Amino acid sequence: MTARTILAIDEGTTNSKAALFSETGAVLATGSQPVPIRHPQPGWVEQDGEEIWAATVAAIGACLAKAPGNEIAAIGISNQRESILIWDRATGAPLGPVVTWQCRRSAAACEALKAAGKEDQVIARTGLPLDPLFPATKVDWLLEHHAQGRAPEDICIGTVDSWLIWKFTGGTVHATDASNAARTQLFNIAEGVWDAELCALFGVDMQMLPNVYDSASVFGTTSGVAGLPDGLPVAAAIGDSHAALFGHGAHTAGDGKVTFGTGSSIMTTVPEFVIPPKGITTTIAWKYAGQITYAFEGNILVSASILPWTADLLGLPSVDALIALAETVDTTLGVSLVPAHVGLGSPHWDSEARGLISGLTFGAGPAHVARAAVESIAYQVNDVFEIVRANAGQEIGRLFVDGGPSQNRKLMQMVADIIDHAVTTSESPDASARGAAYLAGLAVGLWPDLETVAQLEPHDAALAPQMPSEKRAEALATWGSAIRRATART
């Protein structure tokens, strides 16, 4: 008898990945294809929608070639969030670039809205501050520069999940899920609907927006996709950070996770929508069986991506060599590296901040700079975690970690030490894909309920914090001084 499987797509910033999951939650095969990124101006970051789709198809082909003969019950999508594009509804052709979550081209528009006193209104409805990370001002830019003269009914606006659903279904379905809609700043997350006043504020005609579904839903079926039969249900869509949280089984209020990638996301579930405290956001984690689960979140713009940059700076051949060099010393000797290369995200929200290395002395060398780069990942997590911990209204429960850097236990021990909270690593490096797979399987009945999927994810024993409190306090003071320098205006 042919085994039933779930094909999960994890559309990240730098790679499109595909993973095939069995009914036991085992990863049967994976495939990956890089996606080009362009920087046409300082602070601008963009991709090409057709290249994203081509990379997705290639990743699927590579994955399925490794595990032939399996029946695919459904497809689930997890995707890079806040990246946005527009396309022609009739032809399906992109009308401009994919303006990615890292892009800062709309910083001036955000500042103008803040100056006009609009931020409180936006936060109260979306849980998100006015910052170029979020898509609404990017949509305004795309429409102004790439859609002049076109009627609203001829234009589709979508995050990357919407684009992939459109492509998988042969251009017949324009849809998204609640978690991705929640990241656009056009969606009222308390009411669970597109918000007419927000759309008017950002110059968006609601006809252009996708229909919003539960995260576990049959959005449509495949049509004309190379390497896949027609008629496969596209049965889940969810932002990648949300997918990782779901995949870990963090279904209890107070459970959370840190996803380490190009940037990082710290997220903990909360029982209901609350206007977020300054520095973090409130978002929709997922919508399942008609019920919205909310979460506090902090978004770090530059996380693991600081490692290859620092390796190049120091003339090292790889990130592995950088981490090995960092491990040759047990202190930075007061050196801090603030990776504000495209500004600072949560909790500082300073788009004008820029990266720096501070605290240099003649005693400091390449190893200390390398360690400062590695430690910056942990310090940025702590900046967010302290606010979450103070405002969650409950104890923080299990804190899971995922993403490439989470496989380095020494780095994760450093995170546990700096945030002073145990972290639990996973045996699987595919947390986002796993969450999308579980949602798709739930949508088509492969698994019966949340309790079942929560038991499928393998985890390691938690890493408890080991750093003495006085040493932690001293380290945090040094980091705080460096942050103040990075955000100072001269």
Secondary structure, DSSP 8 states (H G I E B T S, - for coil): ---EEEEEEEE-SSEEEEEEE-TTS-EEEEEEEE---B-SSTT--EE-HHHHHHHHHHHHHHHHHHSTT-EEEEEEEEE-SS-EEEEETTT--BSS-EE-TT--TTHHHHHHHHHTT-HHHHHHHHS--S-TTSSHHHHHHHHHHH-TT--GGGEEEEEHHHHHHHHHTTS---EEEHHHHTTTTSEETTTTEE-HHHHHHHT--GGGS-EEE-SEEEEEE--S-TTS-TT-EEEEEEEHHHHHHHHTT--STT-EEEEESSSEEEEEEESS-----TTSEEEEEEEETTEEEEEEEEEESSSTTHHHHHHHHTT-S-HHHHHHHHTT-S--TT-EEE--TT-B-TTT-BTT---EEE---TT--HHHHHHHHHHHHHHHHHHHHHHHHHHSSS----EEEESGGGG-HHHHHHHHHHHTS-EEEES-S-HHHHHHHHHHHHHTTSS-SHHHHHTTS-EEEEE---S-HHHHHHHHHHHHHHHHHHH---
